[in-house]
Amino acid sequence: MVRMWMADPKKMCSKHLRGEYVECLMIAGMARKKRKLGGFFAHNCIEPSSVARRFSALKKEMLRRSYKAKKLLSQPDFSYLPKNQQRHRIDTKKNMCLLLSRCGECRRLHKKTRPPSL
């Protein structure tokens, strides 16, 4: 399933970082074809207003890690979707819990970069 995790790219393992980069491109492709995306909204997987900005953040982190990230992406046109889908926001806390429950490397990076408790 295509998923925008919306987690801090610095706290994502290489697999999830590169995967979400490609998924942003796939989401843009689906928007160009004006595909229905109801299932993606139902599963908290897509935030239309953030696709280009998110892609840019992922690309920046990929380049910092010396990965090849040559693709360009402008904000896709989601105007064909119902207004509630156009404005959909991902539950980032829920997605973070899901990501950390699935991936030990993301969990390790998340713990490593958390500020110390006082």
Residue frames as a rotation matrix with the C-alpha (Angstrom) as fourth column:
MET 1
0.580 0.815 0.000 0.00
0.815 -0.580 0.000 0.00
0.000 0.000 -1.000 0.00
VAL 2
-0.180 -0.546 0.818 1.23
0.455 -0.784 -0.423 3.48
0.872 0.296 0.390 -0.85
ARG 3
0.633 0.378 -0.675 1.81
0.767 -0.189 0.613 5.34
0.104 -0.906 -0.410 2.40
MET 4
0.055 -0.566 0.823 3.03
-0.058 -0.824 -0.563 8.77
0.997 -0.017 -0.078 3.34
TRP 5
-0.026 -0.121 -0.992 4.43
0.884 0.461 -0.080 8.21
0.468 -0.879 0.095 6.83
MET 6
0.558 0.177 0.811 5.02
0.039 -0.982 0.187 11.94
0.829 -0.072 -0.554 7.46
ALA 7
0.783 -0.421 -0.457 7.71
0.567 0.181 0.804 11.05
-0.256 -0.889 0.380 10.02
ASP 8
0.601 -0.681 -0.419 10.88
-0.561 -0.732 0.386 13.09
-0.569 0.003 -0.822 10.35
PRO 9
0.865 -0.246 -0.437 13.02
-0.285 0.477 -0.832 11.88
0.414 0.844 0.342 7.40
LYS 10
-0.115 -0.967 0.228 16.13
-0.784 -0.052 -0.619 11.88
0.610 -0.250 -0.752 9.61
LYS 11
-0.361 0.073 0.930 14.41
-0.802 0.485 -0.350 9.32
-0.476 -0.871 -0.116 11.83
MET 12
0.762 0.647 -0.037 13.51
-0.552 0.619 -0.558 6.94
-0.338 0.446 0.829 9.01
CYS 13
0.046 -0.717 0.696 15.51
0.151 0.694 0.704 3.90
-0.987 0.073 0.140 7.93
SER 14
-0.756 -0.456 -0.469 16.83
-0.377 -0.282 0.882 3.82
-0.534 0.844 0.041 4.38
LYS 15
-0.826 0.472 0.307 14.11
0.563 0.698 0.442 1.43
-0.006 0.538 -0.843 3.24
HIS 16
0.131 0.948 -0.289 11.24
0.905 -0.233 -0.357 3.62
-0.406 -0.215 -0.888 4.45
LEU 17
-0.082 -0.249 -0.965 12.92
-0.065 -0.965 0.255 6.85
-0.995 0.084 0.063 3.34
ARG 18
-0.914 -0.317 -0.253 13.43
-0.272 0.016 0.962 5.60
-0.301 0.948 -0.101 -0.22
GLY 19
-0.650 0.729 0.212 10.02
0.759 0.637 0.136 3.92
-0.036 0.250 -0.968 -0.23
GLU 20
0.205 0.771 -0.603 8.13
0.640 -0.571 -0.513 7.07
-0.740 -0.281 -0.611 0.69
TYR 21
-0.450 -0.445 -0.774 10.12
-0.328 -0.724 0.607 9.05
-0.831 0.527 0.180 -1.91
VAL 22
-0.996 0.082 0.018 8.88
0.054 0.462 0.885 6.64
0.065 0.883 -0.464 -4.61
GLU 23
-0.362 0.923 -0.128 5.38
0.908 0.319 -0.272 6.61
-0.210 -0.215 -0.954 -3.13
CYS 24
-0.073 0.293 -0.953 5.14
0.079 -0.951 -0.298 10.41
-0.994 -0.097 0.047 -3.49
LEU 25
-0.789 -0.259 -0.556 5.92
-0.519 -0.203 0.831 9.95
-0.328 0.944 0.025 -7.18
MET 26
-0.856 0.516 0.040 3.26
0.486 0.775 0.403 7.22
0.177 0.364 -0.914 -7.44
ILE 27
-0.139 0.820 -0.555 0.67
0.712 -0.306 -0.631 9.43
-0.688 -0.483 -0.542 -5.71
ALA 28
-0.314 -0.043 -0.948 1.44
-0.396 -0.902 0.172 12.23
-0.863 0.430 0.267 -8.16
GLY 29
-0.972 -0.074 -0.224 1.01
-0.235 0.406 0.883 9.77
0.026 0.911 -0.412 -11.04
MET 30
-0.557 0.829 -0.057 -2.36
0.826 0.545 -0.147 8.64
-0.090 -0.129 -0.988 -9.71
ALA 31
-0.039 0.521 -0.853 -3.45
0.296 -0.809 -0.508 12.29
-0.954 -0.272 -0.122 -9.43
ARG 32
-0.692 -0.262 -0.672 -2.40
-0.516 -0.471 0.715 12.95
-0.504 0.842 0.191 -13.05
LYS 33
-0.909 0.359 -0.213 -4.64
0.089 0.665 0.742 10.06
0.408 0.655 -0.636 -14.09
LYS 34
-0.410 0.764 0.498 -7.40
-0.834 -0.535 0.136 11.33
0.371 -0.359 0.857 -11.77
ARG 35
-0.478 0.152 -0.865 -7.66
0.179 0.981 0.074 8.01
0.860 -0.119 -0.496 -9.97
LYS 36
0.640 0.693 0.331 -10.01
-0.316 -0.155 0.936 7.51
0.700 -0.704 0.119 -7.05
LEU 37
-0.429 -0.901 -0.062 -8.04
-0.176 0.151 -0.973 7.39
0.886 -0.407 -0.224 -3.80
GLY 38
0.426 0.757 0.496 -10.73
-0.623 -0.151 0.767 6.62
0.656 -0.636 0.407 -1.20
GLY 39
0.814 -0.127 -0.566 -8.93
0.365 0.871 0.328 3.58
0.452 -0.474 0.756 0.23
PHE 40
-0.243 -0.967 0.070 -5.77
0.616 -0.210 -0.760 5.59
0.749 -0.142 0.647 0.80
PHE 41
-0.338 0.209 0.918 -7.72
-0.538 -0.843 -0.006 8.13
0.772 -0.496 0.397 2.86
ALA 42
0.713 0.700 -0.038 -9.52
-0.410 0.460 0.788 5.41
0.569 -0.546 0.615 4.79
HIS 43
0.703 -0.518 -0.487 -6.16
0.653 0.741 0.155 3.91
0.281 -0.427 0.859 5.82
ASN 44
0.874 -0.317 -0.369 -4.49
0.001 -0.757 0.653 7.24
-0.487 -0.571 -0.661 6.73
CYS 45
0.260 -0.798 0.543 -1.98
0.782 0.504 0.367 6.91
-0.567 0.330 0.755 3.87
ILE 46
-0.311 -0.326 0.893 -2.15
0.887 -0.436 0.150 10.15
0.340 0.839 0.425 1.90
GLU 47
0.162 0.274 -0.948 -2.12
0.563 -0.815 -0.140 13.90
-0.811 -0.511 -0.286 2.60
PRO 48
0.476 0.095 0.874 -2.74
0.879 -0.080 -0.470 15.64
0.025 0.992 -0.122 -0.75
SER 49
0.981 -0.020 0.192 -1.73
-0.008 -0.998 -0.066 19.15
0.192 0.063 -0.979 0.29
SER 50
0.597 -0.778 0.193 1.70
-0.526 -0.198 0.827 17.94
-0.606 -0.596 -0.527 1.43
VAL 51
0.856 -0.228 0.463 2.88
0.410 0.846 -0.341 15.71
-0.314 0.482 0.818 -1.42
ALA 52
0.631 -0.644 0.432 5.37
0.265 -0.344 -0.901 18.13
0.729 0.683 -0.046 -3.04
ARG 53
0.426 -0.457 0.781 6.66
-0.798 -0.597 0.086 19.53
0.427 -0.659 -0.619 0.26
ARG 54
0.701 -0.113 0.704 7.05
-0.410 0.744 0.527 16.02
-0.584 -0.658 0.475 1.67
PHE 55
0.865 -0.388 0.319 8.82
0.497 0.567 -0.657 14.84
0.074 0.726 0.683 -1.47
SER 56
0.521 -0.673 0.525 11.26
-0.215 -0.698 -0.683 17.75
0.826 0.243 -0.508 -1.14
ALA 57
0.435 -0.325 0.840 12.05
-0.899 -0.101 0.427 16.88
-0.054 -0.940 -0.336 2.50
LEU 58
0.801 -0.112 0.588 12.59
0.026 0.988 0.152 13.22
-0.598 -0.107 0.794 1.65
LYS 59
0.798 -0.508 0.326 14.80
0.415 0.070 -0.907 14.12
0.437 0.859 0.267 -1.31
LYS 60
0.483 -0.617 0.621 16.91
-0.643 -0.732 -0.226 16.45
0.594 -0.291 -0.750 0.85
GLU 61
0.456 -0.281 0.844 17.53
-0.716 0.447 0.536 13.66
-0.528 -0.849 0.003 3.38
MET 62
0.872 -0.144 0.467 18.29
0.340 0.865 -0.369 11.16
-0.351 0.481 0.804 0.63
LEU 63
0.672 -0.656 0.343 20.89
0.080 -0.396 -0.915 13.49
0.736 0.642 -0.214 -0.86
ARG 64
0.424 -0.502 0.754 22.36
-0.889 -0.392 0.239 14.03
0.176 -0.771 -0.612 2.63
ARG 65
0.467 -0.195 0.863 22.78
-0.347 0.857 0.381 10.24
-0.813 -0.477 0.332 2.85
SER 66
-0.491 -0.750 -0.443 24.42
-0.635 -0.040 0.772 10.24
-0.596 0.660 -0.457 -0.62
TYR 67
-0.170 0.518 0.838 21.55
0.549 0.756 -0.356 8.47
-0.819 0.399 -0.413 -2.38
LYS 68
-0.969 -0.031 0.247 20.66
0.236 -0.427 0.873 9.33
0.078 0.904 0.421 -5.94
ALA 69
-0.079 0.962 -0.260 17.51
0.734 -0.120 -0.669 11.42
-0.675 -0.244 -0.696 -5.93
LYS 70
-0.907 -0.421 0.035 17.17
0.298 -0.579 0.758 13.11
-0.299 0.698 0.651 -9.31
LYS 71
-0.298 0.874 0.385 13.41
0.896 0.117 0.429 13.22
0.329 0.472 -0.817 -9.77
LEU 72
-0.979 0.144 0.144 11.46
-0.172 -0.962 -0.213 16.47
0.108 -0.234 0.966 -9.67
LEU 73
-0.396 0.901 -0.175 7.93
0.878 0.428 0.215 16.79
0.268 -0.069 -0.961 -8.41
SER 74
-0.851 0.281 0.443 5.57
-0.322 -0.947 -0.016 19.74
0.414 -0.156 0.897 -8.36
GLN 75
-0.684 0.637 0.356 2.39
-0.332 0.163 -0.929 19.75
-0.650 -0.753 0.100 -6.31
PRO 76
-0.872 0.411 0.264 -0.12
0.476 0.591 0.651 17.43
0.112 0.694 -0.711 -8.04
ASP 77
-0.661 0.734 0.155 -3.59
-0.674 -0.672 0.308 18.71
0.330 0.099 0.939 -8.87
PHE 78
-0.913 0.372 -0.169 -6.05
0.408 0.816 -0.409 17.00
-0.014 -0.442 -0.897 -6.56
SER 79
-0.765 0.626 -0.153 -8.93
-0.580 -0.773 -0.258 19.35
-0.280 -0.108 0.954 -7.43
TYR 80
-0.368 0.634 -0.680 -10.90
-0.523 0.464 0.715 16.42
0.769 0.619 0.161 -8.89
LEU 81
-0.687 0.066 -0.724 -11.21
0.517 0.745 -0.422 14.87
0.511 -0.664 -0.546 -5.41
PRO 82
0.510 0.860 -0.038 -14.02
0.575 -0.307 0.758 15.68
0.640 -0.408 -0.651 -2.98
LYS 83
0.361 -0.349 0.865 -13.16
-0.416 -0.890 -0.185 18.63
0.834 -0.293 -0.467 -0.71
ASN 84
0.834 -0.030 0.551 -12.88
-0.529 0.243 0.813 16.47
-0.159 -0.970 0.187 2.41
GLN 85
0.742 -0.617 0.261 -10.23
0.635 0.772 0.022 14.34
-0.215 0.150 0.965 0.68
GLN 86
0.407 -0.601 0.687 -8.38
0.364 -0.583 -0.726 17.37
0.837 0.546 -0.019 -0.64
ARG 87
0.307 -0.221 0.926 -8.09
-0.682 -0.730 0.052 18.67
0.664 -0.647 -0.375 2.93
HIS 88
0.916 0.109 -0.385 -7.29
0.128 0.832 0.540 15.30
0.379 -0.544 0.749 4.55
ARG 89
0.187 -0.866 0.464 -4.50
-0.897 -0.343 -0.279 15.38
0.400 -0.364 -0.841 7.12
ILE 90
0.091 -0.268 -0.959 -2.58
0.093 0.961 -0.260 12.30
0.992 -0.065 0.112 8.17
ASP 91
0.948 0.126 0.291 -2.65
-0.290 -0.028 0.957 11.33
0.129 -0.992 0.009 11.84
THR 92
0.247 -0.956 -0.159 1.13
-0.548 -0.003 -0.836 11.56
0.799 0.293 -0.525 12.25
LYS 93
-0.231 -0.314 0.921 1.16
-0.962 0.217 -0.167 10.14
-0.147 -0.924 -0.352 15.79
LYS 94
0.633 0.544 0.551 -0.77
-0.432 0.839 -0.332 7.07
-0.643 -0.028 0.766 14.68
ASN 95
0.896 -0.335 -0.291 1.51
-0.176 0.335 -0.926 6.61
0.407 0.881 0.241 11.67
MET 96
-0.020 -0.950 0.312 4.63
-0.832 -0.157 -0.532 7.02
0.554 -0.270 -0.787 13.83
CYS 97
0.009 0.093 0.996 3.40
-0.810 0.585 -0.047 4.32
-0.587 -0.806 0.080 16.21
LEU 98
0.907 0.372 0.199 2.67
-0.172 0.756 -0.632 2.03
-0.385 0.539 0.749 13.27
LEU 99
0.633 -0.736 -0.239 6.07
-0.392 -0.040 -0.919 2.68
0.667 0.676 -0.314 11.67
LEU 100
-0.214 -0.771 0.600 7.96
-0.935 -0.016 -0.355 2.10
0.283 -0.637 -0.717 14.93
SER 101
0.288 0.375 0.881 6.01
-0.640 0.760 -0.114 -1.10
-0.712 -0.531 0.459 15.60
ARG 102
0.982 0.171 0.076 6.97
-0.048 0.623 -0.781 -2.45
-0.181 0.763 0.620 12.16
CYS 103
0.639 -0.761 0.114 10.59
0.189 0.011 -0.982 -1.40
0.746 0.649 0.151 11.80
GLY 104
0.671 -0.461 -0.581 13.42
0.714 0.191 0.674 -1.92
-0.200 -0.867 0.457 14.28
GLU 105
-0.379 -0.862 0.335 15.78
0.917 -0.398 0.016 0.34
0.120 0.314 0.942 12.34
CYS 106
-0.083 0.436 0.896 13.32
0.161 -0.881 0.444 3.27
0.983 0.181 0.003 12.36
ARG 107
0.877 0.405 -0.256 12.75
0.273 0.017 0.962 2.59
0.394 -0.914 -0.095 16.07
ARG 108
0.229 -0.890 -0.394 16.51
0.950 0.116 0.290 2.74
-0.213 -0.440 0.872 16.69
LEU 109
-0.561 -0.428 0.709 16.87
0.649 -0.758 0.056 5.99
0.514 0.492 0.703 14.73
HIS 110
0.350 0.777 0.523 13.89
0.134 -0.594 0.793 7.50
0.927 -0.207 -0.312 16.54
LYS 111
0.861 -0.073 -0.504 15.41
0.509 0.122 0.852 6.73
-0.001 -0.990 0.142 19.96
LYS 112
-0.069 -0.997 0.032 18.85
0.995 -0.067 0.072 7.92
-0.070 0.037 0.997 18.85
THR 113
-0.619 -0.207 0.757 17.64
0.485 -0.859 0.162 11.37
0.617 0.468 0.633 17.79
ARG 114
0.543 0.838 -0.057 15.20
0.544 -0.299 0.784 12.09
0.639 -0.457 -0.619 20.62
PRO 115
-0.024 -0.535 0.844 16.27
-0.447 -0.750 -0.488 14.91
0.894 -0.389 -0.222 22.92
PRO 116
-0.725 -0.290 -0.625 17.28
0.365 0.608 -0.706 13.74
0.584 -0.740 -0.335 26.42
SER 117
0.418 0.903 -0.099 14.59
0.488 -0.131 0.863 13.87
0.766 -0.409 -0.495 29.09
LEU 118
-0.341 -0.498 0.798 14.98
-0.380 -0.703 -0.601 16.32
0.860 -0.508 0.051 31.95
